[in-house]
């Protein structure tokens, strides 16, 4: 880790100090803030600024020990005697002269850290230095601590510019950690660290150091992630305990109660101490209060106070605190859903009577809040106290969400005989389907489970729920047309409880078929419907309409809108603590950035999606993330990394043909492209096109055909692209068809127009490739000036693509790599002409031709004429031999 940490988020404060130093309108600066926000770090930087401007500098620090002596804090700067027996005025004058002499004739800047801890004499001397302009003072003070009157006078008498130093915001924390750790940090980890530290730079540093030392915070394929619980260092615990040390009973009991139960209504706290004492705790910055509806609530002033208090409270005492909280909440009335969850949790932790119904309800609430570890504990407790079918079902559902697929399957198999009616049988079957698909990747088995259940249930509502699940399984297995056939009679029933999943599945299938308007219409109808029953299993519940809408925006070419939507949903998942939402939208962000051509960003999101799905053990979606990650690496020309992702994917041993099988073939094709194997790439893309057409997946068929055009097979793909332009809604499919037609016809103007269309969509890579194609066509036509302009345009667009390396882009590189005459000679040699024939045609000597050919060989990395045609095709994007 970087040492010292980078200074971030303080540019405004540093600039203000610099202005005050330069103008000398004030003779001091006071940096005020809470403990640990970085006042000392900022003051040190200000002192370095003064040194850089040629000023003399010195520093002292206030403290409790030095406070007992007159001039104790300044003693290290005072070689002259200023001890007992000296008149106060004479002592201060001698001390001031000694400090001024430290400048050796230069203006002195004196940094006084923790000025609120100065003894009265030191504070008076600092005030005199500023008032007489004998030195420029940079002082730091704590906002929540009283300061000596002389220090307060610095800003009260307008001698000093008082600058409040706030806690670091999330953006600053991200910048700080990226610099300190030397790489990007996952959004969930950033959120966790920002929430836990509350922007306190000192606490943040200690959390990160402890996380790295313990291994809880580590680098996973270039992304720093926190796994497991936050780790507190001994130093951090000591710092916080020192802050809480002066609090004694009964106020200590208030802090304990808040540590185990915050937020708490004030009515729960007033029996422990007086309202006046609660006010004092708030004034000292130990608790904060606020109104939540009609309830006045209190919580600890910093999240880590609770962590430390809980860690230091003996087991018997913590049990008593929880029992007391449960009793108080029961007495005041648990009227809110959150109250029921907390009551159940306290009862679970403290022991005592537990109602099975309460535990099941609390487990459901915890699951919906994505607090899965708590949900698992509550569900297990519900089973143990006789919760029956409902308790066992939610225990299995939580196991699915935690990625414990094999455990969940065993629990569900045992649960099936307990089902007493069709509704319960459908619940078990639906949970099994979710588990078999998401965790185990066994779509065929999931369909068999539905078919078996359909044979034994007779209730029409239950059968409809099974049909919806069947459609979902077909969709996730890539069988889009069959899924839509199953859903067709259900799509008109938008007022039924099962409709949310009908809307999601139907919207997703319609989006894959390019019917974007209908997809949004169907999906949006499910948003306002209150769903119930197993049709809305939690594994597929979150943000379903946003998933469909993002897919629609992506497929229609509205890439920047898709990016904004996916980023917003991802941020929501981070804030809620939902790994599922984070993972799903990290995967969607990967797809969006692949379409944009920002391959490095795509790889970043792909790694995060892979890591999250891997952590959840959702193997089928981990496979999808790996396919997109391989594609991102391949587009960047990173063959080794692309092959590594594909190897990891293959090691999952999942069925070959699921929803993302087409994208997997595209990833394999581009990996072969990066490795220089054109024939294998061609085969993979042909398979992708055939599979997409068989499934009715027009959007991914369009993607695959466009890949073929980009790689030189426009003759093979352009006719079907033209058809798809009339079938797939939006601007992207027509632009691809125009690209293919213009490329076949060597239509430079057409290629430039379609480049503009791609650029407007935010598809930077496609735009760069189209412009590069125009440059090649213009070179052939002898329009060198326009060709140079097209190359410059292509190069500018390519720079937005974060190192993407594709054959069309290498046309730009080839023009810079080979001279126009070298290209001409190489092209003639590739066509089969002998050196003498080329020399005669170009009116040059045979020796000149041979020299130019030799340079072309070296630049293109080939050794003989037979390889020239292929090499030129790759760098110009023109496969005349195909």
C-alpha positions in Angstrom: 0.0 0.0 0.0 1.1 3.5 -0.8 2.6 5.4 2.2 1.7 8.0 3.1 -1.8 7.8 1.6 -2.6 10.2 -1.2 -4.2 13.5 -0.1 -7.6 13.6 -1.8 -10.7 15.7 -1.5 -8.9 18.6 0.1 -8.0 20.7 -3.0 -10.4 23.5 -2.1 -9.1 23.8 1.5 -5.5 23.6 0.3 -6.1 26.3 -2.3 -7.8 28.5 0.3 -4.8 28.2 2.7 -2.5 29.0 -0.2 -4.5 32.2 -1.0 -4.4 33.3 2.7 -0.6 32.7 2.8 -0.1 34.8 -0.3 -2.4 37.7 0.6 -1.6 37.8 4.4 -5.1 39.3 4.9 -5.2 36.9 7.9 -2.2 35.8 10.0 -3.5 32.3 10.8 -5.6 29.4 9.5 -7.6 27.2 11.8 -8.6 23.7 10.4 -11.5 22.4 12.4 -13.0 19.0 12.1 -13.9 15.8 13.9 -11.3 13.4 15.1 -9.7 11.4 12.3 -11.0 13.4 9.3 -7.5 14.3 8.2 -6.8 17.7 9.8 -3.2 16.8 10.6 -2.6 15.4 7.1 -4.0 18.6 5.5 -2.0 20.8 7.9 1.2 19.0 7.1 0.5 19.5 3.4 -0.1 23.2 4.1 3.3 23.3 5.9 4.9 21.7 2.8 3.3 24.4 0.6 4.8 27.1 2.8 8.2 25.4 2.6 7.9 25.3 -1.2 7.3 29.1 -1.2 10.6 29.7 0.7 9.1 30.2 4.2 10.6 28.9 7.3 8.4 26.3 9.1 8.1 24.5 12.4 5.5 22.5 14.2 4.3 21.5 17.7 1.5 19.3 19.0 -0.8 19.9 21.9 -1.6 17.0 24.3 -2.9 16.1 27.7 0.5 15.6 29.2 2.0 18.8 28.0 -1.1 20.7 29.1 -0.1 20.4 32.7 2.9 22.7 32.2 3.0 26.3 31.2 4.3 26.5 27.6 4.5 22.7 27.7 3.4 22.2 24.0 5.9 24.8 22.8 8.8 23.6 25.0 10.6 21.8 22.2 11.0 25.1 20.4 12.3 27.1 23.4 16.0 26.8 24.1 15.8 29.7 26.6 14.7 29.3 30.2 11.0 29.9 30.7 10.4 28.1 33.9 9.0 28.8 37.4 9.9 32.1 39.0 9.8 34.1 35.8 7.1 36.8 35.4 4.4 35.6 32.9 4.9 38.6 30.6 8.7 38.2 30.5 8.2 34.4 29.9 5.9 35.0 27.0 8.2 37.7 25.5 11.3 35.4 25.7 9.3 32.5 24.2 8.0 34.6 21.4 11.5 35.9 20.5 12.9 32.4 20.5 10.2 31.2 18.1 10.6 34.1 15.8 14.3 33.5 15.7 13.6 30.0 14.3 13.0 31.7 11.0 16.6 33.0 10.7 15.3 36.2 9.1 12.6 34.5 7.0 8.9 34.7 7.8 7.9 31.7 10.0 4.9 29.4 9.5 4.1 27.6 12.8 1.9 24.5 12.7 0.1 23.8 15.9 -1.6 20.4 15.8 -4.4 19.7 18.3 -4.5 23.3 19.4 -7.6 22.6 21.5 -5.3 20.7 23.9 -2.9 23.6 24.5 -2.2 24.9 28.0 -3.3 28.5 28.6 0.2 29.9 28.3 0.9 28.2 25.0 -2.5 29.3 23.6 -1.8 32.9 24.6 1.6 32.8 22.9 0.1 31.4 19.7 -2.5 34.1 19.8 0.2 36.8 20.3 2.2 35.4 17.4 -0.8 35.7 15.1 -1.9 39.1 16.5 1.5 40.7 16.0 2.1 38.9 12.7 5.3 37.6 14.1 4.5 34.2 12.6 1.8 32.7 10.5 -0.1 30.0 12.4 -1.7 26.9 11.0 -3.7 25.3 13.8 -5.9 22.2 14.0 -8.8 21.9 16.4 -11.5 19.3 17.2 -15.1 20.4 16.5 -16.5 18.4 19.4 -13.9 19.5 22.0 -13.7 22.8 23.9 -10.7 24.9 23.1 -8.8 27.5 25.2 -10.2 31.1 25.0 -7.0 32.3 23.3 -7.4 29.7 20.5 -11.1 30.5 20.0 -10.0 34.2 19.7 -8.0 33.4 16.6 -11.2 33.1 14.5 -13.5 35.1 16.8 -11.3 38.2 16.5 -10.9 37.5 12.7 -7.2 36.9 12.9 -7.6 33.5 11.4 -9.4 32.0 8.4 -11.5 29.1 10.0 -11.9 26.2 7.6 -14.1 23.2 8.5 -12.7 19.9 7.2 -15.6 17.6 6.5 -15.5 13.8 6.3 -14.5 12.3 3.0 -17.3 11.6 0.6 -17.7 8.4 -1.4 -16.0 9.8 -4.5 -12.9 10.9 -2.5 -12.8 7.5 -0.7 -12.8 5.7 -4.1 -9.9 7.9 -5.3 -8.0 7.5 -2.1 -8.3 3.7 -2.0 -7.6 3.2 -5.6 -4.3 5.2 -5.1 -3.5 3.5 -1.8 -4.2 0.0 -3.0 -2.8 0.5 -6.5 -6.0 -0.8 -8.3 -9.8 -0.5 -8.5 -12.0 -1.4 -5.6 -15.3 -3.1 -6.0 -18.3 -0.8 -5.5 -19.7 -3.0 -2.7 -16.4 -2.8 -0.9 -16.2 0.9 -1.3 -19.8 1.2 0.0 -19.0 -1.0 3.0 -15.8 0.9 3.8 -17.5 4.3 3.3 -20.4 3.3 5.5 -18.2 1.8 8.3 -15.7 4.7 8.4 -18.4 7.4 7.8 -15.7 9.3 5.9 -13.2 9.3 8.7 -9.8 9.1 7.1 -8.1 7.6 10.1 -10.7 4.9 10.7 -10.7 4.2 7.0 -7.0 3.6 7.0 -7.2 1.3 10.0 -10.0 -0.7 8.4 -8.1 -1.1 5.2 -4.8 -2.1 6.9 -6.6 -4.6 9.1 -8.5 -6.0 6.0 -5.3 -6.4 4.0 -3.3 -7.9 6.9 -6.1 -10.4 7.7 -6.7 -11.3 4.1 -10.4 -10.2 4.3 -9.5 -7.4 1.8 -7.7 -8.8 -1.2 -7.0 -8.4 -4.9 -9.2 -10.7 -7.0 -8.1 -10.5 -10.6 -7.3 -6.8 -10.4 -10.3 -5.8 -8.3 -10.0 -5.3 -4.5 -12.9 -6.9 -2.6 -13.8 -7.4 1.0 -14.9 -10.9 1.7 -16.6 -11.8 5.0 -16.9 -9.5 8.0 -15.1 -6.2 8.5 -12.0 -6.6 10.6 -11.1 -4.1 13.3 -7.4 -3.6 14.2 -6.3 -3.4 17.8 -5.2 0.1 17.2 -8.6 1.1 15.9 -10.4 -0.5 18.8 -8.0 1.4 21.2 -8.7 4.7 19.5 -12.5 4.2 19.8 -12.3 2.9 23.3 -10.3 6.0 24.3 -13.1 8.1 22.8 -15.8 6.2 24.9 -13.7 5.8 28.0 -15.1 8.7 30.0 -18.7 7.5 29.6 -19.9 5.7 32.8 -23.2 4.2 33.9 -26.0 4.9 33.4 -25.0 6.6 30.1 -22.8 3.6 29.3 -25.9 1.4 29.3 -27.5 3.8 26.7 -24.5 3.2 24.4 -24.7 -0.5 24.9 -28.4 -0.6 24.1 -27.8 1.4 20.9 -24.9 -0.8 20.0 -27.1 -3.9 20.0 -30.4 -2.3 18.8 -29.9 1.0 17.0 -31.9 2.9 15.9 -34.0 2.9 19.0 -37.0 5.1 19.9 -36.0 7.6 22.6 -38.8 6.2 24.7 -36.8 3.0 25.0 -33.8 5.0 26.3 -35.3 7.4 28.8 -35.9 4.7 31.5 -32.1 4.2 31.5 -31.1 7.9 32.0 -32.5 11.4 32.0 -33.3 13.4 28.8 -30.6 15.9 30.0 -28.0 13.1 29.9 -29.1 12.1 26.5 -28.7 15.7 25.3 -25.1 15.7 26.8 -24.3 12.5 24.9 -25.4 14.1 21.7 -23.5 17.3 22.4 -20.4 15.2 22.9 -20.8 13.7 19.5 -21.5 10.1 20.8 -25.1 9.8 19.7 -27.3 11.5 17.2 -31.1 11.7 17.1 -33.6 12.3 14.4 -37.3 12.0 13.5 -38.5 9.0 11.6 -42.2 9.6 10.9 -43.7 10.2 14.3 -40.9 8.4 16.2 -37.9 10.2 17.6 -35.0 7.8 17.2 -31.4 7.8 18.4 -28.4 5.9 17.2 -24.6 6.0 17.8 -22.8 8.9 16.1 -20.4 6.5 14.3 -21.0 3.0 13.0 -17.7 1.7 14.5 -18.7 2.7 18.0 -21.3 -0.1 17.9 -18.8 -2.6 16.4 -16.3 -1.9 19.3 -18.9 -1.9 22.1 -20.3 -5.2 20.8 -16.9 -6.8 20.5 -15.9 -5.7 24.1 -19.2 -6.6 25.8 -19.0 -10.0 27.7 -21.4 -12.7 26.4 -23.6 -12.8 29.5 -23.9 -9.0 29.4 -24.7 -8.9 25.7 -27.4 -11.5 26.3 -29.0 -9.5 29.0 -28.9 -6.3 26.9 -30.8 -8.1 24.1 -33.3 -9.6 26.5 -33.9 -6.1 27.9 -34.3 -4.6 24.4 -36.8 -7.3 23.4 -38.9 -6.7 26.6 -38.8 -2.9 26.1 -39.9 -3.2 22.5 -42.7 -5.6 23.4 -43.9 -3.2 26.1 -43.9 -0.2 23.7 -45.5 -2.2 20.9 -43.7 -3.6 17.8 -45.9 -1.8 15.3 -43.5 -1.7 12.3 -42.2 -4.6 10.2 -38.6 -3.6 11.2 -39.6 -3.9 14.8 -40.8 -7.5 14.3 -37.4 -8.3 12.7 -35.4 -6.8 15.5 -37.6 -8.4 18.1 -37.1 -11.8 16.6 -33.3 -11.2 16.2 -33.0 -10.2 19.9 -35.0 -13.2 21.0 -32.8 -15.5 18.8 -29.6 -14.0 20.2 -30.6 -13.8 23.8 -32.6 -17.0 24.1 -36.2 -17.3 25.3 -39.5 -18.1 23.8 -39.7 -17.9 20.0 -42.9 -18.0 18.0 -42.4 -20.0 14.8 -44.7 -17.6 12.9 -42.6 -14.6 14.1 -39.4 -16.3 13.1 -40.7 -17.2 9.6 -41.9 -13.6 9.1 -38.6 -12.2 10.3 -36.6 -14.5 8.1 -38.7 -13.4 5.1 -38.0 -9.7 6.0 -34.3 -10.3 6.4 -34.2 -12.2 3.1 -36.0 -9.4 1.3 -33.4 -7.0 2.8 -30.6 -9.3 1.5 -29.3 -9.9 5.0 -28.9 -13.5 4.1 -26.8 -14.7 7.0 -29.5 -13.4 9.4 -32.3 -14.8 7.3 -30.6 -18.2 7.4 -30.3 -18.1 11.2 -33.9 -17.1 11.7 -35.1 -19.7 9.2 -33.1 -22.4 11.0 -34.5 -21.3 14.3 -38.1 -21.4 12.8 -37.5 -25.0 11.7 -36.1 -26.0 15.2 -39.2 -24.5 17.0 -41.6 -26.3 14.8 -42.3 -23.9 12.0 -43.2 -26.8 9.7 -43.5 -26.4 5.9 -43.2 -22.6 5.8 -40.0 -22.6 7.9 -38.4 -25.4 5.9 -39.3 -23.7 2.6 -37.8 -20.3 3.4 -34.7 -22.1 4.8 -34.2 -23.7 1.4 -34.9 -20.4 -0.5 -32.3 -18.6 1.6 -29.8 -21.5 0.9 -30.4 -20.9 -2.9 -29.6 -17.2 -2.5 -26.5 -18.0 -0.5 -25.3 -20.3 -3.4 -25.7 -23.5 -1.4 -27.3 -25.3 -4.3 -26.7 -28.9 -3.3 -27.8 -28.2 0.3 -31.0 -26.5 -1.0 -31.8 -29.4 -3.4 -31.5 -31.9 -0.5 -33.8 -29.7 1.7 -36.4 -29.4 -1.0 -36.4 -33.1 -1.8 -37.2 -33.8 1.9 -39.8 -31.0 1.9 -41.9 -32.3 -1.0 -43.7 -35.0 1.0 -44.6 -32.4 3.6 -46.6 -30.4 1.0 -50.3 -30.7 1.9 -51.9 -29.0 -1.1 -51.3 -27.9 -4.6 -50.1 -24.4 -3.6 -47.4 -25.9 -1.4 -46.4 -28.4 -4.1 -46.0 -25.6 -6.6 -43.9 -23.7 -4.1 -41.5 -26.6 -3.7 -41.3 -27.2 -7.5 -40.7 -23.5 -8.2 -37.9 -23.3 -5.6 -36.3 -26.4 -7.1 -36.5 -24.9 -10.6 -34.7 -21.7 -9.4 -32.0 -23.8 -7.7 -31.5 -26.2 -10.6 -31.1 -23.4 -13.1 -29.2 -20.7 -11.1 -27.0 -22.8 -8.8 -26.6 -26.1 -10.6 -27.1 -25.2 -14.3 -29.4 -28.2 -14.9 -32.1 -26.6 -17.1 -33.3 -29.9 -18.6 -33.9 -31.3 -15.1 -35.7 -28.2 -14.1 -38.1 -28.7 -17.0 -38.6 -32.3 -15.9 -39.5 -31.1 -12.3 -42.1 -28.8 -13.7 -43.6 -31.5 -15.9 -43.8 -33.9 -13.0 -45.5 -31.3 -10.8 -47.9 -30.3 -13.6 -49.1 -34.0 -13.7 -50.0 -34.1 -10.0 -51.6 -30.6 -9.3 -55.2 -29.9 -10.3 -55.8 -26.4 -9.2 -55.9 -24.1 -12.2 -54.1 -21.2 -10.5 -51.3 -23.6 -9.4 -51.0 -25.0 -12.9 -50.7 -21.4 -14.3 -47.8 -20.8 -11.9 -46.1 -23.9 -13.2 -46.5 -22.7 -16.8 -44.9 -19.4 -15.9 -42.0 -21.3 -14.4 -41.8 -23.5 -17.4 -41.5 -20.4 -19.6 -38.8 -19.0 -17.5 -36.8 -22.3 -17.7 -37.2 -22.4 -21.4 -36.1 -18.7 -21.7 -33.0 -19.4 -19.6 -32.3 -22.4 -21.7 -32.3 -20.2 -24.8 -35.6 -21.6 -26.2 -37.2 -18.2 -26.7 -39.9 -19.1 -29.2 -41.1 -22.0 -27.0 -41.1 -19.7 -24.0 -43.3 -17.2 -25.8 -45.7 -19.9 -26.9 -46.2 -21.0 -23.3 -46.7 -17.4 -22.1 -49.0 -16.2 -24.9 -52.3 -17.1 -23.1 -51.0 -15.6 -19.8 -49.8 -12.2 -21.2 -53.4 -10.9 -21.4 -54.0 -11.5 -17.7 -52.1 -8.5 -16.2 -54.2 -8.3 -13.1 -53.2 -11.7 -11.6 -50.6 -12.2 -8.9 -48.4 -14.3 -11.2 -48.1 -11.5 -13.7 -44.8 -10.0 -12.5 -42.9 -13.1 -13.5 -45.0 -13.4 -16.7 -44.0 -9.8 -17.5 -40.3 -10.3 -16.8 -40.0 -13.6 -18.8 -42.2 -12.3 -21.7 -40.3 -9.0 -21.8 -37.0 -10.7 -21.8 -38.0 -13.1 -24.6 -39.5 -10.3 -26.7 -36.3 -8.2 -26.2 -34.2 -11.1 -27.6 -36.6 -11.2 -30.6 -36.1 -7.5 -31.3 -39.6 -6.6 -30.5 -38.5 -3.8 -28.1 -41.6 -1.7 -27.8 -43.7 -4.7 -27.0 -41.1 -6.0 -24.5 -41.2 -2.7 -22.6 -45.0 -2.7 -22.7 -45.3 -6.2 -21.3 -42.5 -5.8 -18.7 -43.8 -2.4 -17.4 -47.2 -3.8 -16.7 -45.7 -6.1 -14.1 -44.2 -3.2 -12.1 -47.4 -2.2 -10.4 -48.8 -5.6 -9.8 -48.5 -7.0 -6.3 -47.2 -10.5 -6.9 -47.5 -13.5 -4.6 -46.7 -17.1 -4.5 -43.8 -19.0 -6.0 -44.0 -17.2 -9.3 -41.8 -14.5 -7.6 -39.0 -16.5 -6.1 -36.4 -14.2 -4.7 -33.7 -15.4 -7.0 -35.4 -13.7 -9.9 -37.2 -10.9 -8.2 -34.9 -7.9 -8.1 -35.1 -5.1 -10.7 -36.6 -7.4 -13.3 -38.2 -4.5 -15.3 -34.9 -2.7 -15.3 -33.2 -5.9 -16.7 -35.6 -6.0 -19.6 -35.4 -2.2 -20.2 -31.6 -2.3 -20.2 -31.6 -5.1 -22.7 -34.0 -3.2 -24.9 -31.9 0.0 -24.8 -28.8 -2.1 -25.6 -30.3 -4.0 -28.5 -31.8 -0.8 -30.1 -28.5 1.1 -29.9 -29.3 3.5 -27.1 -26.1 2.6 -25.3 -25.6 5.6 -23.1 -29.1 5.3 -21.8 -28.5 1.6 -21.1 -25.3 2.5 -19.3 -27.0 5.1 -17.1 -29.8 2.7 -16.2 -27.5 -0.2 -15.4 -25.2 2.0 -13.3 -28.2 3.3 -11.3 -29.5 -0.2 -10.6 -26.0 -1.5 -9.7 -25.6 1.4 -7.3 -29.0 0.5 -5.8 -27.8 -3.1 -5.3 -24.7 -1.8 -3.5 -26.7 0.4 -1.2 -29.2 -2.4 -0.4 -26.4 -5.0 0.1 -27.8 -7.2 -2.6 -25.1 -9.2 -4.3 -27.7 -10.5 -6.8 -28.6 -7.1 -8.1 -24.9 -6.1 -8.2 -24.0 -9.2 -10.1 -26.8 -9.0 -12.6 -26.2 -5.3 -13.5 -22.4 -5.8 -13.5 -23.1 -8.4 -16.2 -25.3 -5.9 -18.1 -22.7 -3.2 -17.8 -20.2 -5.7 -19.3 -22.5 -6.1 -22.3 -23.1 -2.4 -22.7 -19.4 -1.6 -22.7 -18.7 -4.4 -25.1 -21.2 -2.7 -27.5 -19.5 0.7 -26.8 -16.1 -0.8 -27.5 -14.7 0.3 -24.1 -13.0 -3.0 -23.6 -11.1 -2.3 -20.5 -14.2 -1.1 -18.6 -16.1 -4.1 -20.0 -13.4 -6.5 -18.6 -13.6 -4.7 -15.2 -17.3 -5.2 -15.0 -17.0 -8.8 -16.4 -14.5 -9.7 -13.6 -16.7 -8.2 -11.0 -19.8 -10.1 -12.3 -17.8 -13.3 -12.5 -16.5 -12.8 -8.9 -20.0 -12.1 -7.5 -21.7 -15.0 -9.3 -18.8 -17.3 -8.2 -19.2 -16.1 -4.6 -22.9 -16.9 -4.8 -22.1 -20.2 -6.6 -24.6 -19.4 -9.3 -22.7 -21.4 -11.9 -24.8 -20.7 -14.9 -24.5 -16.9 -14.6 -20.9 -17.2 -13.7 -20.5 -19.0 -17.0 -22.3 -16.1 -18.8 -19.9 -13.6 -17.1 -16.9 -15.6 -18.1 -18.1 -15.6 -21.8 -18.4 -11.9 -21.8 -15.1 -11.4 -20.0 -13.3 -13.6 -22.6 -14.9 -11.5 -25.3 -13.6 -8.3 -23.7 -10.1 -9.7 -23.5 -10.2 -10.9 -27.0 -11.3 -7.6 -28.4 -8.4 -6.1 -26.6 -6.1 -8.6 -28.3 -5.3 -10.4 -25.0 -5.2 -14.0 -26.2 -3.8 -15.5 -22.9 -6.4 -13.8 -20.7 -9.3 -14.6 -23.1 -8.2 -18.3 -23.2 -7.9 -18.3 -19.4 -11.5 -17.1 -19.0 -12.7 -19.7 -21.5 -10.8 -22.5 -19.7 -12.4 -21.4 -16.4 -15.8 -21.5 -18.1 -15.2 -25.0 -19.5 -14.2 -26.2 -16.1 -17.7 -25.5 -14.8 -18.8 -28.5 -16.8 -22.3 -27.0 -17.6 -24.5 -28.0 -20.5 -23.3 -26.3 -23.7 -26.6 -24.7 -24.8 -28.1 -22.2 -22.4 -29.3 -18.6 -23.0 -25.7 -17.3 -23.5 -24.5 -20.1 -25.8 -24.5 -17.6 -28.8 -22.4 -15.1 -26.9 -20.1 -17.9 -25.9 -19.5 -18.8 -29.6 -18.8 -15.1 -30.3 -16.3 -15.1 -27.5 -14.6 -18.2 -28.9 -14.6 -16.6 -32.4 -12.9 -13.4 -31.2 -10.4 -15.3 -29.2 -9.4 -17.1 -32.3 -9.3 -13.8 -34.1 -6.8 -12.5 -31.5 -4.8 -15.6 -32.0 -4.7 -15.3 -35.8 -6.9 -18.3 -36.5 -9.4 -17.1 -39.1 -10.8 -20.4 -40.1 -11.8 -21.3 -36.5 -13.3 -17.9 -35.9 -15.4 -18.3 -39.1 -16.7 -21.6 -37.9 -17.7 -20.3 -34.4 -19.5 -17.3 -35.9 -21.4 -19.5 -38.4 -22.5 -21.7 -35.5 -23.6 -18.6 -33.5 -25.7 -17.4 -36.4 -27.3 -20.8 -37.0 -28.1 -21.2 -33.3 -29.6 -17.7 -33.0 -31.7 -18.2 -36.1 -33.0 -21.6 -34.8 -34.0 -20.0 -31.5 -35.6 -16.9 -33.0 -33.0 -14.8 -31.2 -32.8 -12.0 -33.8 -30.8 -9.6 -31.6 -27.8 -12.0 -31.1 -28.1 -13.2 -34.7 -27.7 -9.6 -35.7 -24.6 -9.3 -33.4 -23.0 -12.4 -34.8 -23.6 -11.4 -38.4 -22.2 -8.0 -37.8 -19.1 -9.8 -36.4 -18.8 -11.7 -39.6 -18.8 -8.4 -41.6 -16.2 -6.8 -39.3 -14.0 -9.8 -39.9 -14.2 -9.7 -43.7 -17.2 -11.9 -44.6 -19.6 -9.2 -45.7 -20.7 -11.1 -48.7 -22.0 -14.0 -46.5 -23.8 -11.8 -44.0 -25.1 -8.7 -45.7 -28.3 -10.1 -47.1 -29.6 -11.5 -43.8 -28.5 -8.2 -42.0 -30.7 -6.3 -44.4 -33.6 -8.6 -43.5 -33.0 -8.2 -39.8 -32.9 -4.4 -40.2 -36.7 -4.7 -41.0 -37.4 -7.1 -38.1 -35.3 -5.7 -35.2 -36.6 -2.4 -33.9 -34.3 0.5 -33.2 -31.3 2.2 -34.9 -28.6 -0.4 -34.4 -29.7 -3.2 -36.8 -30.2 -0.8 -39.8 -26.8 0.8 -39.1 -25.2 -2.7 -39.2 -27.0 -3.5 -42.5 -25.8 -0.2 -44.0 -22.2 -0.9 -42.8 -22.2 -4.3 -44.5 -23.6 -2.9 -47.8 -21.2 0.0 -47.9 -18.2 -2.3 -47.1 -19.2 -4.7 -50.0 -19.5 -1.8 -52.4 -16.4 0.0 -51.4 -18.7 3.0 -50.6 -16.5 5.3 -48.6 -19.2 7.9 -48.2 -21.6 5.3 -47.0 -19.1 4.0 -44.5 -18.5 7.5 -43.1 -22.2 8.1 -42.8 -22.7 4.8 -40.9 -19.7 5.7 -38.7 -21.5 8.9 -37.7 -24.6 6.8 -36.9 -22.6 4.5 -34.7 -20.8 7.4 -33.0 -24.2 9.0 -32.2 -25.3 5.8 -30.5 -22.1 5.7 -28.4 -20.8 2.6 -30.2 -17.3 4.0 -30.5 -15.6 0.8 -31.7 -18.1 0.2 -34.5 -17.7 3.9 -35.5 -13.9 3.6 -35.6 -14.1 0.5 -37.6 -16.5 2.0 -40.2 -14.2 5.1 -40.5 -11.2 2.8 -41.0 -13.1 1.0 -43.7 -13.8 4.3 -45.4 -10.1 5.1 -45.2 -9.2 1.9 -47.0 -11.8 2.5 -49.7 -10.5 6.0 -50.2 -6.9 4.8 -50.5 -8.0 2.4 -53.2 -9.8 5.3 -55.0 -6.6 7.4 -54.9 -8.2 10.0 -52.6 -5.3 10.3 -50.2 -6.3 13.5 -48.5 -9.8 12.3 -47.6 -8.3 8.9 -46.7 -5.9 10.7 -44.2 -8.9 12.5 -42.7 -10.9 9.3 -42.3 -7.8 7.7 -40.7 -7.5 10.5 -38.2 -11.2 10.2 -37.4 -10.9 6.5 -37.0 -7.9 6.9 -34.8 -9.7 9.5 -32.6 -12.6 7.1 -32.1 -10.3 4.2 -31.5 -8.7 6.1 -28.6 -12.0 6.0 -26.8 -12.0 2.2 -27.0 -9.3 1.6 -24.3 -6.9 -0.4 -26.4 -9.3 -2.4 -28.5 -7.5 -4.2 -31.3 -9.6 -5.6 -34.2 -8.8 -6.3 -37.8 -10.7 -3.2 -39.1 -8.8 -1.0 -36.6 -5.5 -2.5 -37.8 -6.2 -0.9 -41.1 -5.4 2.4 -39.5 -2.2 0.8 -38.1 -1.2 -0.6 -41.5 -1.4 2.8 -43.1 0.9 4.2 -40.5 3.0 1.0 -40.6 3.4 0.6 -44.4 3.9 3.4 -46.9 1.3 3.7 -49.7 3.9 2.3 -52.2 4.7 -0.7 -49.8 1.0 -1.5 -49.6 0.7 -1.3 -53.4 3.7 -3.5 -54.0 2.6 -6.0 -51.4 -1.0 -6.1 -52.9 0.4 -6.8 -56.4 2.7 -9.5 -55.1 -0.3 -11.1 -53.2 -2.3 -11.1 -56.5 0.4 -13.4 -58.0 2.5 -11.0 -60.0 6.3 -11.6 -60.2 8.7 -8.9 -59.1 9.6 -8.0 -62.7 5.9 -7.6 -63.6 5.4 -5.4 -60.7 8.5 -3.3 -61.6 7.2 -2.9 -65.1 3.7 -1.9 -64.0 5.1 0.7 -61.5 8.0 1.9 -63.6 10.6 1.1 -61.0 13.5 -1.3 -60.8 13.2 -4.9 -59.7 15.6 -4.1 -56.9 13.3 -1.4 -55.6 10.4 -3.9 -55.7 12.4 -6.5 -53.8 13.4 -3.9 -51.2 9.9 -2.7 -50.6 8.6 -6.3 -50.4 11.2 -7.1 -47.8 10.2 -4.1 -45.7 6.5 -5.2 -46.0 7.4 -8.8 -44.9 9.2 -7.4 -41.8 6.4 -5.0 -40.9 3.6 -7.5 -41.5 5.4 -10.3 -39.7 5.4 -12.8 -42.7 8.2 -14.6 -44.4 6.9 -15.3 -48.0 4.6 -14.1 -50.7 2.1 -16.9 -50.0 1.3 -15.3 -46.6 0.9 -11.7 -48.0 -2.8 -12.0 -49.0 -3.9 -13.1 -45.5 -1.7 -10.5 -43.8 -3.1 -7.7 -45.9 -6.6 -8.9 -45.4 -6.2 -8.8 -41.6 -4.7 -5.3 -41.5 -7.1 -3.8 -44.0 -10.3 -5.6 -43.0 -10.8 -6.7 -46.6 -11.1 -10.4 -47.0 -11.0 -10.8 -50.8 -10.0 -14.4 -50.5 -13.1 -15.5 -48.4 
